[in-house]
Amino acid sequence: MLQLGPIIFGFIIGFIIGTRMNTNSENAIKLHTSSFLLLLVVTLLIAWQLGPFPYYHDLPINTAFFSGAIGLIAGKIIFGK
C-alpha cells in the first residue's frame, strides 16, 4: 500500500523551498533543462540507495526524498525568482 503522507509533505516542503530559490543575482547557479534532467536521475539514484522508511514496504525507493526533489524543481520552474 502506498503511503501518501511522506509524498505529499515532501512535495510541499520542496515546492516551498523551490519558490524561494533566487537565480537573478550574479552569483546564482544557472540551471538549464539538461541540469534538471540530471538532477532527477541523481535524485532517483539517491532515493533508491536510501530505501523506504523502515516500516513502509510500498516502493524500493525513499518516496519522501524523491517527491521533495520533484517539488523543489517544480517550485523553481513555476515560481522561481
Secondary structure as UniProt FT lines:
FT   HELIX           4..19
FT   TURN            26..27
FT   HELIX           33..50
FT   TURN            54..55
FT   HELIX           63..79
//
